[in-house]
Amino acid sequence: MTEPADRLRERFGEIDLYLFDQLLRGRITSGMKVLDAGCGAGRNLVFLLREGFDVRGVDESADAIARVRQLAARTAPNPGAERFRVEPVEAMSLENESMDVVISSAVLHFARDDAHWQAMVREMWRVLAPGGLFFARLATSVGQAELRPLGGRRYVLPDGSARYLVDHEMLRDVTTQLGGSLVDPLRSTVVDGLRSMGTWVVRKHGGARSRS
């Protein structure tokens, strides 16, 4: 007999808990076009693929895209391998305002510098439709005292990794500059004193889906 945890994992994969919360709140619903920008092997896409969402994914790793195409082939009713492309987040070939939801999970903190971070955010915003939802999980400096600066907003964290870190003030400013509004309050969770992970959820102004 399959254990409940195994059944849940089969249905939802290793989905980010905070993205799962957006599903529970009804903010990501059937009929929406969803892009996972920096999708990796598709850990956040299992449920969406199973439920027949129009899912797209980009990643600069050819190996990651090969793996997510395999996932789609065995999971989705209409997998559409061409929906998953080897592309950098800052230079996607998707049309303007073509996605209802854009997911950015553990991607933005790998930015090389300010220009690279801004380029990724602007590109994801470009493909997001008016009224659409932008969901990001990213490393922040909130609650982090032991950081070794590398220049700009890049730091070595207590766990030894190097990351581009933002704070809540910066995220509020960027939200306003983009022309969006926060759907949820900004929050950052400190993980065992080693790193701090933030959740940034923004609605793009305008459009039929501009609701909480």
Residue frames as a rotation matrix with the C-alpha (Angstrom) as fourth column:
MET 1
0.578 0.816 0.000 0.00
0.816 -0.578 0.000 0.00
0.000 0.000 -1.000 0.00
THR 2
-0.176 -0.641 0.747 1.34
0.590 -0.676 -0.441 3.41
0.788 0.363 0.497 -0.95
GLU 3
-0.368 -0.038 -0.929 2.00
0.883 -0.326 -0.337 5.70
-0.290 -0.945 0.154 2.00
PRO 4
0.700 0.697 -0.155 0.15
0.633 -0.706 -0.316 9.07
-0.330 0.124 -0.936 2.08
ALA 5
0.289 -0.663 -0.691 3.45
-0.201 -0.748 0.633 10.96
-0.936 -0.045 -0.349 1.79
ASP 6
-0.687 -0.551 0.474 4.33
0.291 0.388 0.874 8.99
-0.666 0.738 -0.106 -1.33
ARG 7
0.017 0.784 0.620 0.95
0.992 0.066 -0.112 9.74
-0.129 0.617 -0.777 -2.89
LEU 8
0.777 0.227 -0.586 1.31
0.263 -0.965 -0.025 13.43
-0.571 -0.135 -0.810 -2.11
ARG 9
-0.149 -0.929 -0.338 4.81
-0.203 -0.306 0.930 13.48
-0.968 0.207 -0.143 -3.58
GLU 10
-0.571 -0.006 0.821 3.58
0.696 0.527 0.488 11.73
-0.435 0.850 -0.297 -6.71
ARG 11
0.399 0.847 0.351 0.87
0.915 -0.346 -0.206 14.34
-0.052 0.404 -0.913 -7.19
PHE 12
0.987 0.075 -0.144 2.72
0.093 -0.989 0.117 17.50
-0.133 -0.129 -0.983 -6.14
GLY 13
0.406 -0.908 0.100 6.40
0.431 0.094 -0.898 16.63
0.806 0.408 0.429 -6.53
GLU 14
-0.209 -0.580 -0.787 8.82
0.977 -0.148 -0.151 18.69
-0.028 -0.801 0.598 -4.43
ILE 15
0.248 0.415 0.875 6.81
0.570 -0.793 0.214 21.88
0.783 0.446 -0.433 -4.85
ASP 16
-0.823 -0.506 0.258 7.91
0.165 -0.648 -0.744 24.94
0.544 -0.569 0.616 -2.90
LEU 17
-0.498 0.636 -0.589 5.67
0.853 0.238 -0.464 25.30
-0.155 -0.734 -0.661 0.16
TYR 18
-0.457 0.297 -0.839 4.99
0.071 -0.927 -0.367 28.97
-0.887 -0.227 0.402 -0.53
LEU 19
-0.830 0.226 -0.510 4.04
-0.546 -0.147 0.825 28.27
0.111 0.963 0.246 -4.14
PHE 20
-0.705 0.598 -0.382 1.69
0.563 0.799 0.212 25.55
0.431 -0.065 -0.900 -2.89
ASP 21
-0.497 0.495 -0.713 0.10
0.553 -0.452 -0.700 28.25
-0.669 -0.742 -0.049 -0.73
GLN 22
-0.702 0.231 -0.674 -0.68
-0.553 -0.773 0.311 30.28
-0.450 0.591 0.670 -3.87
LEU 23
-0.779 0.440 -0.446 -2.49
-0.085 0.631 0.771 27.24
0.621 0.639 -0.454 -5.29
LEU 24
-0.584 0.555 -0.592 -4.46
0.810 0.441 -0.386 26.78
0.047 -0.706 -0.707 -2.08
ARG 25
-0.491 0.368 -0.790 -5.55
0.183 -0.842 -0.507 30.42
-0.852 -0.393 0.346 -2.21
GLY 26
0.373 0.715 0.592 -6.88
0.708 0.193 -0.679 30.01
-0.600 0.672 -0.434 -5.73
ARG 27
0.385 -0.292 -0.876 -4.44
-0.374 -0.916 0.141 32.44
-0.844 0.274 -0.462 -7.30
ILE 28
-0.697 -0.535 -0.478 -3.20
-0.683 0.292 0.670 29.88
-0.219 0.793 -0.568 -9.84
THR 29
0.010 0.867 0.499 -6.19
-0.352 0.470 -0.809 28.26
-0.936 -0.168 0.310 -11.49
SER 30
-0.170 0.005 0.985 -7.09
0.669 0.735 0.111 26.07
-0.724 0.678 -0.128 -14.44
GLY 31
0.709 0.421 0.565 -6.82
0.704 -0.370 -0.607 27.83
-0.046 0.828 -0.559 -17.81
MET 32
0.812 -0.480 -0.331 -3.92
-0.364 -0.861 0.356 30.04
-0.456 -0.169 -0.874 -16.79
LYS 33
0.705 -0.704 -0.086 -0.64
0.204 0.318 -0.926 30.01
0.679 0.635 0.368 -18.72
VAL 34
0.925 -0.373 0.073 2.21
-0.132 -0.133 0.982 29.43
-0.356 -0.918 -0.172 -16.29
LEU 35
0.547 -0.831 -0.101 5.92
-0.136 0.031 -0.990 30.05
0.826 0.556 -0.096 -16.87
ASP 36
0.867 -0.465 -0.180 8.62
0.305 0.209 0.929 28.67
-0.394 -0.860 0.323 -14.60
ALA 37
0.790 -0.599 0.132 11.59
-0.278 -0.541 -0.794 30.93
0.547 0.590 -0.594 -15.34
GLY 38
-0.361 -0.895 0.261 14.68
-0.831 0.182 -0.525 28.99
0.423 -0.407 -0.810 -14.33
CYS 39
0.524 0.851 -0.019 12.67
-0.770 0.483 0.417 25.79
0.364 -0.205 0.909 -14.02
GLY 40
-0.413 -0.699 0.584 15.52
-0.828 0.555 0.078 23.37
-0.378 -0.452 -0.808 -13.36
ALA 41
-0.992 0.007 -0.123 14.25
-0.041 0.923 0.383 19.80
0.116 0.385 -0.916 -13.57
GLY 42
-0.399 0.916 0.051 10.67
-0.226 -0.152 0.962 20.90
0.889 0.372 0.268 -12.87
ARG 43
-0.863 0.005 -0.504 10.29
0.447 0.472 -0.760 20.42
0.234 -0.882 -0.410 -9.13
ASN 44
-0.730 0.600 -0.327 7.49
-0.147 -0.605 -0.782 23.02
-0.667 -0.523 0.530 -9.01
LEU 45
-0.529 0.464 -0.710 5.67
-0.848 -0.295 0.440 21.81
-0.006 0.835 0.550 -12.12
VAL 46
-0.997 0.074 -0.023 4.52
0.072 0.996 0.055 18.27
0.027 0.053 -0.998 -11.28
PHE 47
-0.392 0.912 -0.120 1.01
0.467 0.084 -0.880 19.20
-0.793 -0.401 -0.459 -10.13
LEU 48
-0.019 0.373 -0.928 0.51
-0.550 -0.779 -0.302 21.77
-0.835 0.504 0.220 -12.90
LEU 49
-0.714 -0.295 -0.635 1.55
-0.697 0.381 0.607 19.26
0.063 0.876 -0.478 -15.55
ARG 50
-0.925 0.374 0.073 -0.69
0.349 0.908 -0.233 16.56
-0.153 -0.191 -0.970 -14.12
GLU 51
-0.170 0.919 -0.357 -3.65
0.413 -0.262 -0.872 18.93
-0.895 -0.295 -0.335 -14.07
GLY 52
0.098 0.215 0.972 -3.18
0.986 0.112 -0.124 19.91
-0.135 0.970 -0.201 -17.71
PHE 53
0.562 0.014 -0.827 -2.06
0.137 -0.988 0.077 23.52
-0.815 -0.157 -0.557 -17.20
ASP 54
0.848 -0.365 0.383 -0.47
0.337 -0.185 -0.923 25.30
0.408 0.912 -0.034 -20.16
VAL 55
0.759 -0.616 -0.212 2.99
0.137 -0.168 0.976 25.20
-0.637 -0.770 -0.043 -18.63
ARG 56
0.762 -0.632 0.141 6.16
0.039 -0.174 -0.984 26.71
0.646 0.755 -0.108 -20.09
GLY 57
0.817 -0.546 -0.184 9.68
0.248 0.045 0.968 26.55
-0.520 -0.836 0.172 -18.74
VAL 58
0.711 -0.697 0.094 13.07
-0.148 -0.278 -0.949 28.04
0.688 0.661 -0.301 -19.53
ASP 59
0.805 -0.591 0.050 16.47
0.022 0.114 0.993 27.27
-0.592 -0.799 0.104 -18.08
GLU 60
0.495 -0.684 -0.536 19.99
-0.868 -0.409 -0.280 27.95
-0.027 0.604 -0.797 -19.32
SER 61
-0.469 -0.639 0.610 20.95
-0.627 0.727 0.279 24.34
-0.622 -0.252 -0.742 -18.53
ALA 62
-0.246 0.335 -0.910 20.36
-0.845 0.386 0.370 21.92
0.475 0.860 0.188 -21.42
ASP 63
-0.857 -0.104 -0.505 20.48
0.104 0.924 -0.368 19.03
0.505 -0.368 -0.781 -18.94
ALA 64
-0.794 0.601 -0.090 17.73
-0.035 -0.193 -0.981 20.60
-0.606 -0.776 0.175 -16.83
ILE 65
-0.181 0.753 -0.633 15.50
-0.927 -0.345 -0.146 21.14
-0.328 0.561 0.761 -19.85
ALA 66
-0.505 -0.039 -0.862 16.05
-0.491 0.835 0.250 17.54
0.710 0.550 -0.440 -20.96
ARG 67
-0.948 0.109 -0.299 14.93
0.299 0.624 -0.722 16.36
0.108 -0.774 -0.624 -17.53
VAL 68
-0.560 0.796 -0.230 11.85
-0.302 -0.454 -0.838 18.59
-0.772 -0.400 0.495 -17.39
ARG 69
-0.237 0.447 -0.862 10.85
-0.956 0.052 0.289 17.41
0.174 0.893 0.415 -20.88
GLN 70
-0.739 -0.055 -0.672 11.08
-0.031 0.998 -0.049 13.82
0.673 -0.015 -0.739 -19.62
LEU 71
-0.881 0.446 -0.157 8.94
0.172 -0.006 -0.985 14.79
-0.441 -0.895 -0.071 -16.63
ALA 72
-0.332 0.783 -0.526 6.34
-0.772 -0.546 -0.325 16.34
-0.542 0.298 0.786 -18.92
ALA 73
-0.466 0.096 -0.880 6.35
-0.720 0.537 0.440 13.31
0.514 0.838 -0.180 -21.22
ARG 74
-0.730 0.151 -0.667 5.42
0.330 0.932 -0.150 10.94
0.599 -0.330 -0.730 -18.40
THR 75
-0.767 0.362 -0.530 3.15
0.481 -0.222 -0.848 13.34
-0.425 -0.905 -0.004 -16.50
ALA 76
-0.563 0.518 -0.643 1.24
-0.446 -0.846 -0.292 15.75
-0.696 0.122 0.708 -18.73
PRO 77
0.322 0.766 0.557 -1.78
0.261 0.493 -0.830 14.89
-0.910 0.412 -0.041 -20.91
ASN 78
0.883 -0.112 0.456 -0.25
0.425 -0.222 -0.878 17.03
0.200 0.968 -0.149 -23.70
PRO 79
0.403 -0.772 -0.491 3.44
0.764 -0.012 0.646 17.38
-0.504 -0.635 0.585 -22.82
GLY 80
0.947 0.013 0.322 4.61
0.226 -0.738 -0.635 19.63
0.230 0.674 -0.702 -25.70
ALA 81
0.328 -0.906 -0.268 8.39
0.910 0.227 0.347 19.34
-0.254 -0.358 0.899 -25.46
GLU 82
-0.215 -0.430 0.877 8.76
0.730 -0.667 -0.148 22.63
0.648 0.609 0.457 -27.37
ARG 83
0.742 0.557 0.372 7.28
0.151 -0.681 0.717 24.44
0.653 -0.476 -0.589 -24.38
PHE 84
0.831 -0.531 -0.165 10.52
0.189 -0.010 0.982 23.90
-0.523 -0.848 0.092 -22.48
ARG 85
0.839 -0.442 0.317 13.47
0.198 -0.295 -0.935 25.84
0.507 0.847 -0.160 -23.87
VAL 86
0.152 -0.886 -0.437 17.16
0.971 0.050 0.235 26.26
-0.187 -0.460 0.868 -23.20
GLU 87
0.216 -0.019 0.976 17.23
0.403 -0.909 -0.107 30.01
0.889 0.417 -0.188 -22.64
PRO 88
-0.818 -0.451 -0.357 18.55
0.525 -0.328 -0.786 32.41
0.237 -0.830 0.505 -20.00
VAL 89
-0.002 0.867 -0.498 15.88
0.941 -0.167 -0.294 34.09
-0.338 -0.469 -0.816 -17.91
GLU 90
-0.107 -0.098 -0.989 17.12
0.124 -0.989 0.084 37.53
-0.986 -0.114 0.118 -18.97
ALA 91
-0.588 -0.098 -0.803 16.64
-0.737 -0.344 0.582 36.77
-0.333 0.934 0.130 -22.69
MET 92
-0.431 0.531 0.730 13.51
0.221 0.846 -0.485 34.67
-0.875 -0.047 -0.482 -23.27
SER 93
-0.999 0.032 0.039 11.84
0.035 -0.135 0.990 34.18
0.037 0.990 0.133 -26.64
LEU 94
-0.339 0.934 -0.115 8.29
0.906 0.292 -0.305 34.29
-0.251 -0.208 -0.945 -25.25
GLU 95
-0.211 0.361 0.908 5.92
0.584 -0.698 0.413 36.97
0.784 0.618 -0.064 -26.49
ASN 96
-0.891 -0.054 0.451 5.12
-0.237 -0.792 -0.563 40.10
0.387 -0.608 0.693 -24.52
GLU 97
-0.486 0.739 0.466 2.37
-0.842 -0.253 -0.476 39.73
-0.234 -0.624 0.746 -21.89
SER 98
-0.176 0.370 -0.912 1.77
-0.645 0.657 0.391 36.08
0.744 0.657 0.123 -22.83
MET 99
-0.576 -0.122 -0.808 1.84
0.388 0.829 -0.402 34.46
0.719 -0.545 -0.430 -19.35
ASP 100
0.474 0.817 0.329 -0.74
-0.057 -0.344 0.937 34.66
0.878 -0.463 -0.116 -16.55
VAL 101
0.957 -0.243 0.158 1.70
-0.139 0.093 0.986 33.45
-0.254 -0.966 0.055 -13.90
VAL 102
0.375 -0.909 -0.184 5.49
-0.269 0.084 -0.960 33.68
0.887 0.409 -0.213 -13.75
ILE 103
0.989 -0.119 -0.082 7.36
0.126 0.425 0.897 31.59
-0.072 -0.897 0.435 -11.18
SER 104
0.277 -0.955 0.102 10.92
-0.368 -0.204 -0.907 32.43
0.888 0.214 -0.408 -10.15
SER 105
0.981 0.156 0.119 11.99
-0.176 0.434 0.884 29.92
0.086 -0.888 0.453 -7.51
ALA 106
0.558 -0.827 0.071 15.55
0.153 0.187 0.970 30.18
-0.816 -0.530 0.231 -6.16
VAL 107
0.446 -0.353 0.822 16.86
0.890 0.084 -0.447 31.89
0.089 0.932 0.352 -9.31
LEU 108
0.821 -0.021 0.571 17.31
0.123 -0.969 -0.213 35.62
0.558 0.245 -0.793 -8.72
HIS 109
0.838 -0.526 0.147 19.93
-0.342 -0.295 0.892 35.19
-0.426 -0.798 -0.427 -6.00
PHE 110
0.289 -0.766 0.573 22.29
0.722 0.568 0.395 33.74
-0.629 0.299 0.718 -8.61
ALA 111
0.965 0.080 0.248 22.49
0.225 -0.739 -0.636 37.13
0.132 0.669 -0.731 -10.32
ARG 112
0.153 -0.986 0.065 26.05
0.909 0.115 -0.401 38.18
0.388 0.120 0.914 -11.17
ASP 113
-0.895 -0.387 -0.224 25.44
0.441 -0.848 -0.295 41.85
-0.076 -0.362 0.929 -10.34
ASP 114
-0.423 0.761 -0.492 22.77
-0.042 -0.559 -0.828 44.58
-0.905 -0.330 0.269 -10.22
ALA 115
-0.411 0.232 -0.881 22.40
-0.879 -0.358 0.316 44.73
-0.242 0.904 0.351 -14.00
HIS 116
-0.855 0.065 -0.514 21.89
-0.162 0.909 0.384 40.98
0.493 0.411 -0.767 -14.29
TRP 117
-0.756 0.607 -0.244 19.30
0.513 0.319 -0.797 40.94
-0.406 -0.728 -0.553 -11.48
GLN 118
-0.293 0.647 -0.704 17.38
-0.364 -0.757 -0.543 43.82
-0.884 0.097 0.457 -13.02
ALA 119
-0.608 0.017 -0.794 17.53
-0.790 0.092 0.607 42.20
0.083 0.996 -0.042 -16.48
MET 120
-0.918 0.278 -0.282 16.00
0.276 0.960 0.046 38.97
0.283 -0.036 -0.958 -15.19
VAL 121
-0.516 0.757 -0.400 13.22
0.446 -0.161 -0.880 40.77
-0.731 -0.633 -0.255 -13.34
ARG 122
-0.327 0.375 -0.867 12.40
-0.629 -0.772 -0.096 43.05
-0.705 0.514 0.488 -16.29
GLU 123
-0.782 -0.008 -0.623 12.27
-0.548 0.485 0.682 40.12
0.297 0.874 -0.384 -18.69
MET 124
-0.814 0.535 -0.226 9.92
0.581 0.762 -0.286 38.12
0.019 -0.364 -0.931 -16.47
TRP 125
-0.339 0.692 -0.638 7.76
0.160 -0.626 -0.764 41.21
-0.927 -0.361 0.102 -16.09
ARG 126
-0.640 0.034 -0.768 7.73
-0.698 -0.442 0.563 41.69
-0.321 0.896 0.307 -19.87
VAL 127
-0.824 0.280 -0.492 6.15
-0.140 0.741 0.656 38.30
0.548 0.610 -0.572 -20.51
LEU 128
-0.748 0.572 -0.337 3.62
0.581 0.318 -0.749 38.63
-0.321 -0.756 -0.570 -17.66
ALA 129
-0.326 0.730 0.600 0.12
0.637 -0.299 0.710 39.67
0.698 0.614 -0.368 -18.75
PRO 130
-0.639 0.231 0.734 -1.66
-0.519 -0.834 -0.190 42.62
0.568 -0.502 0.652 -17.11
GLY 131
0.425 0.793 0.438 -3.39
-0.858 0.198 0.473 41.30
0.288 -0.577 0.765 -14.02
GLY 132
0.486 -0.286 -0.826 -0.93
0.004 0.946 -0.325 38.42
0.874 0.155 0.460 -13.88
LEU 133
0.964 -0.112 0.242 0.85
-0.237 0.057 0.970 37.02
-0.122 -0.992 0.029 -10.84
PHE 134
0.226 -0.956 -0.188 4.60
-0.351 0.100 -0.931 37.08
0.909 0.276 -0.313 -10.29
PHE 135
0.984 0.084 0.156 5.88
-0.177 0.403 0.898 34.69
0.012 -0.911 0.412 -7.61
ALA 136
0.250 -0.959 -0.132 9.50
-0.289 0.057 -0.956 34.68
0.924 0.277 -0.263 -6.45
ARG 137
0.964 -0.223 -0.146 11.50
0.215 0.325 0.921 32.91
-0.158 -0.919 0.361 -3.78
LEU 138
0.451 -0.830 0.328 14.92
0.174 -0.278 -0.944 34.45
0.875 0.484 0.019 -3.33
ALA 139
-0.017 -0.567 -0.823 17.69
0.975 0.172 -0.138 34.90
0.220 -0.805 0.551 -0.81
THR 140
0.686 0.246 0.685 17.58
0.118 -0.966 0.229 38.08
0.718 -0.076 -0.692 1.27
SER 141
-0.469 -0.874 0.124 19.81
0.106 -0.195 -0.975 39.84
0.877 -0.444 0.185 3.77
VAL 142
0.246 0.673 0.697 16.98
-0.669 -0.402 0.625 40.06
0.701 -0.620 0.351 6.33
GLY 143
0.903 0.159 0.399 18.02
-0.425 0.469 0.774 38.65
-0.064 -0.869 0.491 9.70
GLN 144
0.698 -0.715 -0.033 21.54
0.644 0.647 -0.408 37.90
0.313 0.264 0.912 8.46
ALA 145
0.912 -0.392 -0.118 24.38
-0.240 -0.747 0.620 39.38
-0.331 -0.537 -0.776 10.50
GLU 146
0.070 -0.952 0.297 27.35
-0.131 0.286 0.949 37.28
-0.989 -0.105 -0.105 9.43
LEU 147
0.883 0.211 0.420 27.73
0.394 0.155 -0.906 38.16
-0.256 0.965 0.054 5.76
ARG 148
-0.145 -0.968 -0.207 31.03
0.418 -0.249 0.874 38.66
-0.897 0.040 0.441 3.96
PRO 149
0.652 0.493 -0.576 30.66
-0.225 -0.600 -0.768 41.30
-0.724 0.630 -0.281 1.21
LEU 150
-0.019 -0.610 0.793 31.94
0.779 0.488 0.394 40.53
-0.627 0.625 0.466 -2.29
GLY 151
-0.943 -0.218 -0.251 30.92
0.041 -0.825 0.563 43.86
-0.329 0.521 0.787 -3.79
GLY 152
-0.590 0.805 -0.065 27.56
-0.452 -0.263 0.852 45.27
0.669 0.532 0.519 -4.73
ARG 153
0.229 0.770 0.596 24.80
-0.971 0.140 0.193 43.10
0.065 -0.623 0.780 -3.33
ARG 154
0.507 -0.117 -0.854 26.77
-0.142 0.966 -0.217 39.86
0.850 0.232 0.473 -3.53
TYR 155
0.192 -0.366 0.911 27.80
-0.980 -0.128 0.155 38.22
0.060 -0.922 -0.383 -0.27
VAL 156
-0.549 -0.303 -0.779 29.22
-0.141 0.952 -0.271 35.01
0.824 -0.040 -0.566 1.11
LEU 157
0.458 0.825 0.330 26.60
-0.577 -0.006 0.817 33.52
0.676 -0.565 0.473 3.44
PRO 158
0.083 -0.404 0.911 27.31
-0.953 0.235 0.190 31.66
-0.291 -0.884 -0.365 6.69
ASP 159
0.719 0.207 0.663 26.73
-0.102 0.976 -0.193 28.37
-0.687 0.071 0.723 4.79
GLY 160
-0.233 -0.956 0.180 29.65
0.199 0.134 0.971 29.28
-0.952 0.262 0.159 2.49
SER 161
0.028 0.316 0.948 27.60
0.983 0.161 -0.083 29.97
-0.179 0.935 -0.306 -0.64
ALA 162
-0.875 -0.294 -0.385 27.81
0.203 -0.944 0.260 33.24
-0.440 0.149 0.885 -2.60
ARG 163
-0.096 0.933 0.346 24.49
0.989 0.128 -0.072 34.94
-0.111 0.335 -0.935 -3.35
TYR 164
-0.771 0.091 0.630 23.01
0.115 -0.954 0.278 38.20
0.626 0.287 0.725 -4.59
LEU 165
-0.491 0.547 -0.678 20.94
0.867 0.232 -0.441 39.45
-0.084 -0.804 -0.588 -1.66
VAL 166
-0.371 0.486 0.791 18.06
0.115 -0.822 0.558 41.88
0.922 0.298 0.249 -1.55
ASP 167
-0.935 0.225 -0.275 16.17
0.270 -0.053 -0.961 43.43
-0.231 -0.973 -0.011 1.35
HIS 168
-0.137 0.986 0.095 12.50
0.914 0.163 -0.372 44.25
-0.383 0.036 -0.923 1.73
GLU 169
0.164 0.150 -0.975 12.97
-0.002 -0.988 -0.153 47.95
-0.986 0.027 -0.162 1.03
MET 170
-0.762 -0.496 -0.418 14.52
-0.427 -0.101 0.899 47.13
-0.488 0.863 -0.135 -2.33
LEU 171
-0.809 0.492 0.323 11.70
0.585 0.731 0.351 44.73
-0.063 0.472 -0.879 -3.20
ARG 172
0.158 0.877 -0.453 9.08
0.678 -0.430 -0.596 47.36
-0.718 -0.213 -0.663 -2.34
ASP 173
-0.091 -0.274 -0.957 10.86
-0.379 -0.879 0.288 49.92
-0.921 0.390 -0.024 -4.51
VAL 174
-0.950 -0.303 -0.080 11.15
-0.197 0.379 0.904 47.52
-0.244 0.875 -0.419 -7.46
THR 175
-0.443 0.869 0.219 7.48
0.822 0.492 -0.289 46.56
-0.359 0.052 -0.932 -7.12
THR 176
0.343 0.553 -0.759 6.52
0.253 -0.833 -0.492 50.22
-0.905 -0.024 -0.425 -7.49
GLN 177
-0.376 -0.595 -0.710 8.94
-0.547 -0.476 0.688 50.80
-0.748 0.647 -0.147 -10.37
LEU 178
-0.941 0.022 0.337 7.54
0.240 0.745 0.622 47.83
-0.237 0.666 -0.707 -12.27
GLY 179
-0.543 0.838 -0.056 3.96
-0.778 -0.477 0.410 49.01
0.317 0.266 0.910 -11.90
GLY 180
-0.237 0.441 -0.866 2.70
0.198 0.894 0.401 46.29
0.951 -0.076 -0.299 -9.62
SER 181
0.147 0.299 0.943 1.35
-0.876 -0.403 0.264 45.77
0.459 -0.865 0.203 -6.13
LEU 182
-0.866 -0.490 0.100 2.23
-0.465 0.715 -0.522 43.30
0.184 -0.499 -0.847 -3.42
VAL 183
0.027 0.868 -0.495 -0.29
-0.312 0.478 0.821 40.49
0.950 0.132 0.284 -3.11
ASP 184
0.690 0.076 -0.720 1.15
0.595 0.508 0.623 39.25
0.413 -0.858 0.305 0.19
PRO 185
0.870 -0.477 0.123 3.27
-0.459 -0.694 0.554 41.03
-0.179 -0.539 -0.823 2.79
LEU 186
0.246 -0.877 -0.413 6.98
-0.495 0.253 -0.831 40.52
0.833 0.409 -0.372 2.20
ARG 187
0.859 -0.018 0.511 8.40
-0.465 0.390 0.795 37.83
-0.214 -0.921 0.326 4.42
SER 188
0.083 -0.875 -0.477 11.81
-0.625 0.327 -0.709 36.29
0.776 0.357 -0.520 4.96
THR 189
0.970 0.216 0.110 12.56
-0.230 0.668 0.708 33.11
0.080 -0.712 0.698 6.86
VAL 190
0.067 -0.989 0.132 15.96
-0.987 -0.085 -0.137 32.55
0.146 -0.121 -0.982 8.41
VAL 191
0.808 0.186 -0.559 17.04
-0.246 0.969 -0.034 28.94
0.535 0.165 0.829 7.88
ASP 192
0.783 -0.455 -0.425 19.10
0.621 0.623 0.476 27.74
0.048 -0.636 0.770 10.86
GLY 193
0.631 -0.511 -0.584 21.10
0.003 -0.751 0.661 30.98
-0.776 -0.419 -0.472 10.83
LEU 194
-0.245 -0.799 0.550 22.74
0.560 0.346 0.752 29.98
-0.791 0.492 0.363 7.53
ARG 195
-0.931 0.025 0.365 20.61
0.309 -0.480 0.821 31.86
0.196 0.877 0.439 5.01
SER 196
-0.457 0.820 -0.345 17.40
-0.015 -0.395 -0.919 33.86
-0.889 -0.415 0.192 4.73
MET 197
-0.837 0.233 0.495 14.80
0.546 0.288 0.787 33.06
0.041 0.929 -0.368 2.06
GLY 198
-0.681 0.575 -0.454 12.20
-0.287 -0.780 -0.556 35.63
-0.674 -0.248 0.696 1.06
THR 199
-0.346 0.682 0.645 8.84
0.883 0.469 -0.023 35.40
-0.318 0.562 -0.764 -0.66
TRP 200
-0.715 0.049 -0.697 7.89
-0.212 -0.966 0.150 38.16
-0.666 0.255 0.701 -3.11
VAL 201
-0.426 0.680 0.596 4.43
0.856 0.517 0.022 37.95
-0.293 0.520 -0.803 -4.70
VAL 202
-0.703 0.043 -0.710 3.31
-0.136 -0.988 0.076 40.76
-0.698 0.150 0.700 -7.01
ARG 203
0.222 0.803 0.553 0.23
0.744 0.226 -0.628 41.47
-0.630 0.551 -0.548 -9.14
LYS 204
-0.846 -0.462 0.264 0.81
0.512 -0.570 0.642 43.35
-0.146 0.679 0.719 -12.39
HIS 205
-0.470 0.694 -0.546 -1.59
-0.121 -0.663 -0.739 46.24
-0.874 -0.282 0.396 -12.69
GLY 206
-0.278 0.493 -0.825 -4.46
-0.939 -0.320 0.125 46.05
-0.202 0.809 0.552 -15.17
GLY 207
-0.730 -0.016 -0.683 -6.31
-0.402 0.819 0.410 43.17
0.553 0.574 -0.604 -16.78
ALA 208
0.231 0.962 -0.147 -9.21
-0.510 0.248 0.823 40.92
0.829 -0.115 0.548 -15.90
ARG 209
0.424 -0.089 -0.901 -7.21
0.526 0.835 0.165 38.87
0.738 -0.544 0.400 -13.37
SER 210
-0.528 -0.644 0.554 -6.15
-0.061 -0.622 -0.781 41.80
0.847 -0.446 0.289 -11.18
ARG 211
0.633 0.699 0.333 -7.49
-0.476 0.011 0.880 40.33
0.611 -0.715 0.340 -7.95
SER 212
-0.186 -0.694 0.696 -5.96
-0.983 0.133 -0.129 38.91
-0.003 -0.708 -0.707 -4.75
